Amino acid sequence: MTAARGGAVVTGAGRGLGKQTADLLARRGHHVLVTDLDAELAAATAAEIGSQATPMALDVRDADQVQAAADRIVEIAGGLDVWVNNAGVLITGEAWTQDPSAHRLMLEVNALGTIHGTVAAITTMRKAAGGGHVVNIASLAGLTPVPGEAVYAASKHAAIGFSLSTVADLRLAGIDDIDISCICPDGIWTPMLYDKLDDPASALSFSGKLLSPEEVVAAVGKVLDAPREITSLPKWRGAQARVGAASPRVGRALMPLIIKAARRKQRKIKDRIRSETV
């Protein structure tokens, strides 16, 4: 039986990757606060996990709500060991074709939500003087240009930049017992990506190896055991992303071929799913 540990918070935990991450943390002995904008999804996930989970409706765009989540897990579990910023929004298309409300939503959920969660976690962990670990679910889009996902990429670049800079601030302040890790996965086969099968603007999300949520959850487990500031999944795609970011002209020259191949893959997946459901 896993030894009991302090509390954990997962945002966007009502389904997909967040749900499986919450389950992982419960199995590792944490009492998990399962948070989601959708209160019913949060409650359903917590019920599936069992006595090691408590649901809470949470809008990560609201700093007061986020701090309330941190306070709640301390009330329940006596402390906060792990905070996973998983809540995210992807709206595809060229930036100039999107409504400003779409820009605001992605930046507020993906970037500001990560900031709110990280700050609340650090504040709470420091009060307890017991340290802890913040895991931010970012994206390969935060490491390289991604046509069709410019604002989404901007939000993930912001999340990564914030995380790395905050680690530097922690260490300069002499705080060595709080870690921050960014997980940067390729496309993950979750409901969010499934909803993009008919969207040609999201083709690049299908261009590499489609990851299972289980693979990303396993990476979360690894960084909790051995903190690492940036983890790219798969590793070769992380290297490819960094090369593209370092040589943007080369990347842009190759992009039409990459997008064409990605759209073929996207159509094949859609056709396969349709044939399986007929």
N, C-alpha and C positions, 0 to 999 in steps of 0.2 A: 504494500500500500504506500502511495506517495505521501511523504511528510507534508503537514500543513504549512503553507506559506502565507505571506501577507496578501493584500488585495491586488486586483488588477482591473483595469478599465480598458474596454475596446469600443471604439466608436464605429458607427456604421456596421454594427454586428448583427443586424436583423437577418441577413442572408449572405450567401456567397463566401468570399474570403474572410470577412469579419466574423461570420458565424463559426467557421471552422477554426479561426484563431482563438475565439472565446472558448471553444471546446478544448483546444490544446492546453490553454492556460488552466482550465479547470482540472484537466487530467494531470497537470503538473503540480497540483495541490493548491492553487490560488482560488480564492473566492472571487468570481468575476462579475463586475458590473457590466451587463450587456446593454449598451446604449444604441439608440437609433432614432432618427427623426420620426419614424413610424412606430408608435408605441405598441401596436399590435404585433408587429414583427419582432420587436425586442422581447415582448412577453412570450411569444411562441418559442423563440430561440432559448430563452432562459428556462422555459418549461422542459424543453428537450434535454438540456444539459443537466438539470436537476438541482439538488440542494446546494450545489457549489456556485449557483448563478442567481443574480438578482437583476430584473429588467429596469430600465429607466429611459423615458423619452428624453432626447437631447438634440438640440440644434447647435452644432459646433460653431456656428457663426456668432453665437451669443457668449461672450466671455464669462458673464455671470453664471449662465447655465453650466458651462464647462467647469468652473470652479466648484459649483454645487455638486457636480458629479464626483469630483475629487473628495469633497467633504463627506459625501454619502458613503463612498467605499471605506473611508477611515472609520466612520460610524459602524459599518457592518463588520469589517475585517480587522480593525485596529491599526491599519497602516496601508500604505500604497507601495507596492514593489515594482509593478509593471504598468505602463500606459502605452497602448497601441493606437496611434492615429491612423485609422483605416478609412474613415468616411471620405468619399470622393465623388466627383461629378465629371463626366466627359460629354461635351457637346462639340461635335465636329463641324468643320466648314472654315472657309477663309474668314479671317477676323473682320474684314470689311463687309461681309454679308450677314454677320450675326447681329442680333439685337444687343445693345449694351447691357441689358439685364442678364443675358447669357454670360457675358464677360464677368460681370459682377458676381454671379453665382459661382462660377468656377474658381475665381480668385478668392472669394470669401470662404468657400468650403475647403478647397484643396490647400490653399496657402494660409489664410487667416485661421482656419480651423486647426491646422497643424500647429500654428503659433500659439493659439489659445490653449490647446491640449498640452503642449510641451511646457508652457509657462506654468499652467496649473499643476502639472505633475512635479516640476522642479520645486515650486513653492511648497507643495505638500510634503515632498520627500525631504526637503531641507528642514522643515519644522520637526519632523520625526528623527532627523539626524541618523537615518538608517540607510540612506542611499537608495538607488533604484535604477531602472532602465526604461528609457523611452524608445519605442520603435515606431518610426515613421514610414508608412507604406507610400513610397514615391513612385517612380516609373523610369524606364529608359528614356522617356520623353523629357525627363529632367536633365539629361546628359547631352542631348543632341537636338538639332533642328528636326521638326516633324511636320511636314506639309499637311494641311488639313486639320491640324490640331494645335495651331499656334498659341492660342490663349491657354489651352490645357497644358501645353508644354511650358508656357511662362509660369503657370501656377506651380508646376512640379519643380522647375528650376528654382523658384522662390523657396519652396519647402526644403530642398536640398541645401541651398545657400544658407538659409536660416539655421538648419540643423548643424552644419559644419561650423558656422560662426559661433553658435551657442556653445558647442563643445569647447571651442577655443576660449570663450568667456569663462566657462566653468573651470577649466584648468588654470587660467590666469588668476582666477579668484581663489585658487587652492582647493577647489572642490573636485575630488578625485573619485568619489563613490557614486556619482550619477553618470550614466552612459547614455548616449544617443546614437541609435543606429538607423540608417536609411536602407530600406529594401527597394531595389530598382528593378522590377520585373519587366519582361517583355509582355506581350498580350496575354491575359489570363482568361481562361474559358469560364467566365462567370456570367450571371444574368446581364450585367452591364455590357459585356462584349457581345453576348448573344443578340441583344437588342440592336446591334450595329451591323448585322449581317446584310441588310438591304441598303446600307449607307456607304457609297463609294468613297466618300471623304475620309472614312475611317480605315481605308485599305491598309495603311502602314501598320495598324495594330495586328494585322494578320500576316505580316511579311516574314516574321521569324518563326520560332518554335512556340506554338500555343501552349502555354503552361497550364497545368492543372492547379486548382487552389491548393491541393495537397503539397505540391512542390514548393509553393510560396510559404505555406504554413511551416513546412520543414525548415525553410531558411530562417523563419522567425525563431524557431526553436534553437537553431545553431547560433544565432547572434546573441540570444539570451544566455547561452552557455559560454560563448566566447565573443564578447563585444567587438564589433567591426563597424566602422563609420559608414562605409558604402559597400553594399553587396549587390552585384548585378546578376540577374538571372535571365538566361544562362550566361556563363562567364564570357563566352565568345561574342555574344551580342553586346555585352558591356564594352568589350574591346573595340568592336566595330563602331559603336556609338561614339566612343571617344575619338576614334580616327576621323569620323565624319564631322565631329565638332571642331577638331583641330584643322581640318582641311575643307572648309565649307564649299569652296568652288568645285572641288572634286566630288563632294557629296551631291551637290546640286546637279552636276553633269550626269551622275549615275541614277538620280532619283526617278526620272521617267521610266527607266527599265525596271527599277525596284517596285514602283507603284503598279506597273502593268502586271508583273508577276504576282504581286500581292492581291490584286483584284481577281486574278484567275483563281488563286487559292481561296479567296473569300467566296467566290461563286461556287466552287467545288464543295466547300463545306456546307453552304446553303442547300445546294442540290442534294447532297448526301442526306442531310437532315430531313428534307422534304420526302425523299424516297423512303426513308425509314419510318416516317409517320403515315404514309399512305396505306 
